[in-house]
Amino acid sequence: PSVSESYVNSTVYKILYEFLNEKQGFKDPNLSLESMAEQLSISKTKLSNYLNECFGMNFPEVINRYRINHFIELYKKDDLKLMKVETLILQSGYRNKTTFYF
């Protein structure tokens, strides 16, 4: 997801970037705003505000965007094209294919 220019060098962005990109926290199918806030040691209200300010999206939209982008990257890999789509969906952090298709 694109990030607001004012946040690119901020500490908040670096924390979110590490969680979402380096640790790939979005892959946890049980991830919630509460659990992410707990893992980052901030309140869920602050986390919600940070996500909205940094990405211009709410928590579910940000996580879904990361999951979809991850799914696309997995699907593009030649060696994974033989895997079932459902397997790729699960590896992207969705609980099942129904939640992916929503």
C-alpha positions as a Python dict, from the first residue, in 0.01 Angstrom:
ca = {
    (1, 'P'): (0, 0, 0),
    (2, 'S'): (110, 352, -66),
    (3, 'V'): (217, 560, 231),
    (4, 'S'): (158, 925, 309),
    (5, 'E'): (479, 1120, 228),
    (6, 'S'): (488, 1278, 574),
    (7, 'Y'): (520, 936, 736),
    (8, 'V'): (794, 777, 528),
    (9, 'N'): (1075, 865, 771),
    (10, 'S'): (876, 856, 1094),
    (11, 'T'): (932, 613, 1380),
    (12, 'V'): (568, 505, 1357),
    (13, 'Y'): (608, 413, 994),
    (14, 'K'): (928, 220, 1067),
    (15, 'I'): (746, 18, 1336),
    (16, 'L'): (454, -55, 1103),
    (17, 'Y'): (690, -135, 816),
    (18, 'E'): (886, -382, 1027),
    (19, 'F'): (570, -556, 1147),
    (20, 'L'): (401, -573, 806),
    (21, 'N'): (696, -619, 570),
    (22, 'E'): (984, -774, 759),
    (23, 'K'): (792, -988, 1009),
    (24, 'Q'): (496, -1030, 772),
    (25, 'G'): (255, -1003, 1062),
    (26, 'F'): (-36, -989, 818),
    (27, 'K'): (8, -1364, 756),
    (28, 'D'): (-144, -1445, 1097),
    (29, 'P'): (-501, -1552, 1013),
    (30, 'N'): (-608, -1451, 1365),
    (31, 'L'): (-455, -1103, 1345),
    (32, 'S'): (-682, -836, 1484),
    (33, 'L'): (-637, -469, 1561),
    (34, 'E'): (-614, -566, 1927),
    (35, 'S'): (-350, -835, 1878),
    (36, 'M'): (-140, -616, 1648),
    (37, 'A'): (-157, -328, 1899),
    (38, 'E'): (-54, -566, 2176),
    (39, 'Q'): (242, -696, 1974),
    (40, 'L'): (353, -338, 1901),
    (41, 'S'): (291, -224, 2262),
    (42, 'I'): (57, 58, 2167),
    (43, 'S'): (-312, 116, 2222),
    (44, 'K'): (-551, -7, 1956),
    (45, 'T'): (-687, 348, 1919),
    (46, 'K'): (-340, 484, 1843),
    (47, 'L'): (-268, 197, 1605),
    (48, 'S'): (-595, 259, 1423),
    (49, 'N'): (-511, 628, 1392),
    (50, 'Y'): (-156, 553, 1272),
    (51, 'L'): (-282, 314, 1005),
    (52, 'N'): (-535, 569, 883),
    (53, 'E'): (-277, 847, 879),
    (54, 'C'): (3, 642, 722),
    (55, 'F'): (-195, 445, 464),
    (56, 'G'): (-524, 631, 433),
    (57, 'M'): (-699, 301, 513),
    (58, 'N'): (-843, 131, 819),
    (59, 'F'): (-700, -185, 976),
    (60, 'P'): (-897, -443, 772),
    (61, 'E'): (-820, -261, 447),
    (62, 'V'): (-445, -242, 519),
    (63, 'I'): (-421, -607, 621),
    (64, 'N'): (-628, -723, 326),
    (65, 'R'): (-412, -520, 86),
    (66, 'Y'): (-97, -681, 226),
    (67, 'R'): (-251, -1027, 204),
    (68, 'I'): (-366, -980, -154),
    (69, 'N'): (-28, -842, -259),
    (70, 'H'): (143, -1138, -93),
    (71, 'F'): (-92, -1381, -267),
    (72, 'I'): (-12, -1218, -603),
    (73, 'E'): (362, -1245, -538),
    (74, 'L'): (329, -1613, -445),
    (75, 'Y'): (116, -1683, -749),
    (76, 'K'): (370, -1518, -981),
    (77, 'K'): (650, -1749, -870),
    (78, 'D'): (697, -2025, -1126),
    (79, 'D'): (768, -2297, -872),
    (80, 'L'): (446, -2219, -684),
    (81, 'K'): (214, -2224, -985),
    (82, 'L'): (159, -2594, -930),
    (83, 'M'): (27, -2531, -578),
    (84, 'K'): (-344, -2514, -523),
    (85, 'V'): (-486, -2164, -505),
    (86, 'E'): (-631, -2251, -165),
    (87, 'T'): (-281, -2328, -33),
    (88, 'L'): (-157, -1989, -153),
    (89, 'I'): (-459, -1823, 7),
    (90, 'L'): (-375, -1983, 342),
    (91, 'Q'): (-8, -1887, 310),
    (92, 'S'): (-118, -1527, 259),
    (93, 'G'): (-289, -1510, 598),
    (94, 'Y'): (-651, -1583, 515),
    (95, 'R'): (-838, -1833, 731),
    (96, 'N'): (-999, -1996, 429),
    (97, 'K'): (-1089, -1931, 67),
    (98, 'T'): (-1423, -1777, 162),
    (99, 'T'): (-1257, -1489, 347),
    (100, 'F'): (-1023, -1441, 50),
    (101, 'Y'): (-1308, -1405, -196),
    (102, 'F'): (-1491, -1144, 13),
}
